[in-house]
């Protein structure tokens, strides 16, 4: 009888010890749940897994979901979070509850009329048959990643589809990045340019190489340059004209990241400029060979250009005549001549003629012809004057 009583007492002590360990374990678990940064929700299945009732809900989950623990305990998950089915998490709950195999629900957007955000869930089944969801609010990370992707896409959309050739050069002088336009301008691929150890020397025409390499060294020291023209030798050996601007690049702390170069193929423009220069030279040569005085004037009678004969008659260089009024130079008066053919030509839009005597006793035949712009508006006139003193 005594032995039986002792055994009962030992059993009772063992049971009490187990209960104490269980309570201590539960207390530790609760402290752990209340101090982890992840949300933790424990559920009990009802109606053969058709829904799940909240059994526990930690402090992090309260902060993530902006709802109190006492407002969810004992309630169905479909009641508290009506978007859980569309979110796809309810199906995960059911599979884990039935199979006991843990699953991770991919990062997705949960939303209902009360709350919305990106969530990442991991679901497990406990030995008790309850399931637990450990999850994190990754909204800020997803937004940052989305913003980064959008920023990268915007950069690519702008940089890769910019018609001009863009280059990012490191402070050491190595090419860090270039856009696809490099192939159109130089014939080299971006990969070939990035591997070019002595950039930009191999691309420069020998007559411009030293000058551009000096400019490149200046850019490495932080200078800014605009519209520097040079001849560029393409991969196939052909030579084109290019124009380059550059400016330094810094990060948000003011640390140098190198410099950016913007380079444009201006071959067509240079050819047009050269053709224009040639035409201007030919025009000037022809007009300077005439004995007649040829003067191009603005609408207010200001001299814009004069040929050699006109300059010699006034005893001035072309630069001295430009900006003066014709009536001041040849008629020595402060107002336009009466019935001036040039004024009449600009008024009528037709060629007008007339004769004039100057204070030195010479007689002149004057012809005025209007000058029009591409819209047909009169912008000035050309005066052609012939000395007819001898004929008179």
C-alpha positions in Angstrom: 0.0 0.0 0.0 2.9 2.3 0.9 4.6 1.5 -2.4 1.5 2.3 -4.4 1.2 5.7 -2.6 4.8 6.6 -3.3 4.4 5.7 -7.0 1.3 7.9 -7.3 3.2 10.8 -5.7 6.1 10.3 -8.2 3.7 10.3 -11.1 2.0 13.4 -9.8 5.4 15.2 -9.5 6.4 14.1 -13.0 3.1 15.4 -14.4 3.5 18.7 -12.6 7.1 18.9 -13.9 5.9 18.3 -17.4 3.2 20.9 -17.1 5.7 23.4 -15.7 8.1 22.7 -18.6 5.1 23.0 -21.0 4.1 26.4 -19.5 7.8 27.6 -19.6 8.0 26.4 -23.3 4.8 28.2 -24.1 6.0 31.3 -22.3 9.2 31.2 -24.3 7.3 30.7 -27.5 5.1 33.6 -26.8 8.0 35.9 -26.0 9.6 34.7 -29.2 6.5 35.3 -31.2 6.0 38.8 -29.7 9.6 39.8 -30.6 10.2 38.5 -34.0 10.0 41.0 -36.9 7.9 38.6 -39.0 4.2 38.3 -38.7 3.0 35.0 -37.2 -0.6 33.8 -37.3 -1.7 30.4 -36.0 -4.9 28.8 -37.4 -7.2 25.9 -36.6 -9.1 24.3 -39.4 -12.9 24.2 -39.3 -15.5 22.5 -41.5 -13.0 20.0 -42.9 -10.5 22.7 -43.9 -13.1 24.9 -45.7 -12.0 27.8 -43.5 -9.5 28.6 -40.8 -9.9 30.3 -37.4 -7.3 32.5 -35.8 -5.8 30.9 -32.7 -2.8 33.3 -32.2 -1.6 36.5 -33.8 1.7 38.1 -32.8 2.6 41.8 -32.3 4.4 42.1 -35.6 1.3 40.8 -37.4 -0.7 43.4 -35.6 1.6 46.1 -37.0 1.7 44.7 -40.5 -2.0 44.3 -40.8 -3.0 47.3 -38.7 -5.4 45.3 -36.6 -5.4 44.1 -32.9 -5.0 40.6 -31.8 -8.3 40.6 -29.8 -10.1 41.6 -33.0 -9.0 38.5 -34.9 -8.8 35.6 -32.4 -11.7 33.2 -32.9 -12.6 34.7 -36.2 -12.3 33.1 -39.6 -9.5 34.2 -41.9 -12.0 34.7 -44.7 -13.8 37.2 -42.5 -10.8 39.2 -41.3 -9.0 39.1 -44.7 -11.7 38.7 -47.4 -9.1 38.8 -50.2 -7.3 35.7 -48.9 -8.9 33.4 -51.5 -8.0 35.6 -54.5 -4.6 36.1 -53.0 -4.1 32.3 -53.3 -3.1 31.8 -49.6 -6.3 29.9 -48.6 -5.5 27.1 -51.0 -2.0 26.9 -49.5 -3.5 26.6 -46.0 -5.7 23.7 -47.2 -2.8 21.8 -48.8 -0.4 22.2 -45.9 -3.2 21.2 -43.4 -3.9 18.0 -45.4 -0.4 16.9 -46.4 1.8 18.4 -43.6 4.2 19.6 -46.3 5.4 23.1 -45.7 4.9 25.6 -48.6 6.1 29.0 -49.5 3.6 31.4 -51.1 5.4 33.6 -53.6 5.6 37.4 -53.1 2.2 38.7 -54.1 0.0 41.7 -53.6 -2.8 41.2 -51.0 -5.6 43.7 -51.1 -9.1 44.2 -49.7 -11.2 47.2 -48.8 -9.1 47.8 -45.6 -5.5 47.1 -46.5 -3.2 46.4 -49.4 0.5 45.5 -49.7 3.1 43.0 -50.9 3.3 39.8 -48.7 5.6 36.8 -48.5 4.2 33.8 -46.6 5.7 30.5 -45.4 3.1 28.0 -44.1 3.7 25.0 -41.8 1.6 22.4 -40.0 2.2 22.0 -36.2 2.1 18.6 -34.5 -1.2 19.7 -32.9 -2.7 19.8 -36.4 -2.9 23.6 -36.4 -1.2 25.5 -39.1 1.1 28.5 -38.8 1.8 31.3 -41.3 5.0 33.2 -40.9 5.0 36.2 -43.3 6.7 39.5 -44.0 5.5 42.8 -45.4 7.9 43.4 -48.4 6.0 46.3 -49.8 8.8 48.8 -49.4 11.3 46.4 -50.9 9.1 45.7 -53.8 8.4 49.4 -54.4 12.2 50.1 -54.3 12.9 47.2 -56.7 10.1 48.4 -58.9 11.4 52.0 -58.8 14.9 50.7 -59.6 13.6 48.6 -62.5 11.6 51.6 -63.8 14.6 53.8 -63.4 16.8 51.3 -65.3 14.2 51.0 -68.0 13.9 54.7 -68.3 17.6 55.0 -68.5 17.8 52.3 -71.2 14.9 53.8 -73.1 16.6 57.2 -73.2 20.2 56.2 -73.5 19.9 53.2 -75.9 17.6 55.1 -78.2 19.4 58.4 -78.2 20.5 59.1 -81.8 23.8 60.6 -80.6 26.7 58.5 -79.4 27.0 58.7 -75.6 30.0 57.5 -73.6 30.6 57.2 -69.8 34.3 57.4 -69.0 35.7 56.4 -65.6 38.1 58.7 -63.7 40.9 56.3 -64.8 40.1 56.9 -68.5 38.5 53.5 -69.2 35.1 53.4 -70.9 32.5 52.2 -68.5 29.5 52.3 -70.8 28.4 53.4 -74.2 25.1 53.2 -76.1 24.5 51.3 -79.3 24.9 54.5 -81.4 28.7 53.9 -81.2 28.4 51.2 -83.9 26.6 53.6 -86.3 29.1 56.4 -85.8 32.4 54.4 -85.5 31.7 50.9 -86.8 32.9 49.5 -83.4 30.5 47.6 -81.1 30.0 48.6 -77.5 31.9 45.5 -76.4 34.9 46.5 -78.6 34.9 50.1 -77.3 34.7 48.9 -73.7 37.8 46.8 -74.3 39.8 49.6 -75.9 42.6 50.3 -73.5 43.9 53.5 -75.1 40.6 55.2 -75.9 40.1 57.6 -77.7 43.4 57.6 -79.6 42.5 54.7 -82.0 39.4 56.6 -83.2 41.1 59.9 -83.9 42.4 61.1 -87.3 46.1 61.5 -87.0 45.9 65.3 -87.6 43.5 65.7 -84.7 44.7 63.0 -82.4 47.0 65.1 -80.2 44.4 67.9 -79.8 41.6 65.6 -78.8 43.8 63.5 -76.5 44.7 66.7 -74.7 41.0 67.6 -74.4 40.4 64.0 -73.1 43.0 64.5 -70.4 41.4 67.8 -69.5 38.0 66.0 -69.2 39.6 63.5 -66.8 40.6 66.4 -64.6 37.0 67.6 -64.4 36.7 70.2 -67.2 33.7 70.8 -69.3 33.8 71.2 -73.1 31.3 72.1 -75.8 31.1 71.5 -79.5 34.7 70.5 -80.1 35.0 69.3 -83.8 37.4 66.7 -85.0 37.9 64.0 -87.6 37.0 60.5 -86.5 38.5 57.4 -88.2 35.9 54.6 -88.4 36.8 50.9 -88.0 36.7 50.5 -91.8 39.2 53.3 -92.3 36.7 55.9 -93.6 36.9 59.4 -92.0 33.9 61.3 -90.7 33.5 64.6 -89.0 32.3 64.6 -85.4 31.4 67.1 -82.7 31.9 66.4 -79.0 30.7 67.9 -75.7 31.6 66.6 -72.3 30.9 67.2 -68.6 31.9 65.7 -65.3 29.7 63.2 -63.3 29.4 63.1 -59.5 27.5 60.9 -57.1 25.3 62.3 -54.3 28.3 62.8 -52.0 30.2 64.7 -54.6 32.6 61.9 -55.5 33.8 61.9 -59.1 32.3 59.1 -61.3 34.2 60.2 -64.4 32.7 62.2 -67.2 30.0 61.9 -69.9 30.8 62.4 -73.6 28.1 63.3 -76.2 29.4 62.8 -79.7 27.5 63.6 -83.0 28.3 62.7 -86.6 28.4 66.1 -88.3 29.8 65.0 -91.7 26.7 66.1 -93.6 26.7 69.4 -91.9 30.4 70.0 -92.5 29.9 69.1 -96.2 27.0 71.6 -96.4 29.1 74.2 -94.7 32.0 73.6 -97.0 29.7 73.8 -100.0 28.3 77.0 -98.7 31.7 78.4 -98.1 32.7 77.5 -101.6 29.5 79.1 -103.0 30.1 82.3 -100.9 33.7 82.4 -102.1 32.6 82.0 -105.7 29.9 84.7 -105.3 32.3 87.1 -103.7 34.9 86.5 -106.4 32.4 87.1 -109.2 30.9 90.2 -107.5 34.3 91.6 -106.7 35.3 91.4 -110.4 32.4 93.7 -111.5 33.0 97.4 -112.2 29.5 98.2 -110.9 29.0 98.9 -107.2 27.0 96.1 -105.6 25.6 96.7 -102.1 23.4 94.4 -100.1 21.2 96.4 -97.7 18.7 95.6 -94.9 15.2 97.0 -94.8 16.4 100.0 -92.9 19.1 100.7 -95.5 22.0 99.4 -93.4 24.8 97.9 -95.5 25.2 94.2 -94.9 27.8 93.5 -97.7 29.5 95.4 -100.5 31.8 94.4 -103.3 35.3 95.6 -104.0 34.2 98.4 -106.4 31.8 99.8 -103.9 34.4 99.7 -101.1 37.0 101.4 -103.4 34.5 104.2 -104.3 33.9 104.9 -100.6 37.6 104.6 -99.7 36.7 102.1 -97.0 37.3 98.4 -96.3 34.3 96.1 -96.4 34.2 95.8 -92.6 34.1 99.6 -92.3 31.1 99.8 -94.6 29.1 97.1 -92.9 26.5 98.6 -90.5 26.5 102.1 -92.1 23.7 103.6 -94.2 24.3 104.0 -97.9 23.0 107.6 -98.0 25.6 108.6 -95.3 28.5 107.0 -97.2 27.8 108.1 -100.8 25.4 111.0 -100.6 26.9 112.5 -97.4 23.4 113.1 -95.9 21.5 112.0 -92.8 18.3 110.8 -94.6 17.6 108.5 -97.5 17.6 110.1 -100.9 14.3 111.3 -102.4 12.7 108.8 -104.7 15.4 106.2 -103.9 15.1 103.2 -106.2 16.1 100.8 -103.4 13.3 102.0 -101.1 10.8 101.8 -104.0 12.0 98.3 -104.8 11.3 97.2 -101.2 7.9 98.9 -101.3 6.7 97.6 -104.7 8.5 94.2 -104.6 9.8 95.0 -108.1 13.1 96.1 -109.6 13.3 99.9 -109.7 15.8 102.2 -111.4 16.8 105.9 -111.1 19.6 108.3 -111.7 21.5 110.4 -109.1 24.1 113.1 -108.9 26.6 113.1 -106.0 28.3 116.1 -104.5 31.5 115.3 -106.3 29.7 116.0 -109.6 29.4 112.3 -110.7 26.3 110.8 -112.2 25.1 107.4 -111.2 22.5 104.9 -112.6 21.0 103.1 -109.6 19.0 99.9 -109.7 17.3 98.4 -106.6 16.0 94.8 -106.5 14.1 93.3 -103.5 15.5 90.3 -101.6 13.0 87.8 -100.2 13.2 85.0 -97.6 11.9 81.5 -97.9 8.4 82.7 -97.0 8.4 85.3 -99.7 8.7 88.2 -97.3 11.0 91.1 -98.3 14.1 91.3 -96.0 16.2 93.8 -97.8 17.4 94.9 -101.3 20.5 94.7 -103.6 21.6 98.0 -105.0 23.6 98.0 -108.2 25.2 101.4 -109.1 26.9 102.2 -112.3 29.0 105.4 -112.9 27.6 107.0 -116.0 29.4 110.4 -115.7 31.3 110.0 -118.9 28.2 108.9 -120.8 26.3 111.9 -119.5 
